Amino acid sequence: MATMIHTTREELLQQRASLLAEVHMSYEQLRTRAAAYNLSTDELDVWHTIEGIDYLLEGDS
């Protein structure tokens, strides 16, 4: 049986903000660098995680 993790919208927003702070970039800076394939491995991990968070936040609207 699969494990499900339940998080609130506020927790997702906090995690998103923490990830951006971790790479010292705004969302726009990170998105631009991702589009140009100019991210380190760690930054790319953050980008993919933020994409997942944004997907979940869209579904929560």
Secondary structure, DSSP 4 states (H G I P E B T S, - for coil): --------HHHHHHHHHHHHHHTT--HHHHHHHHHTT---HHHHHHHHHHHHHHHHHHHT-
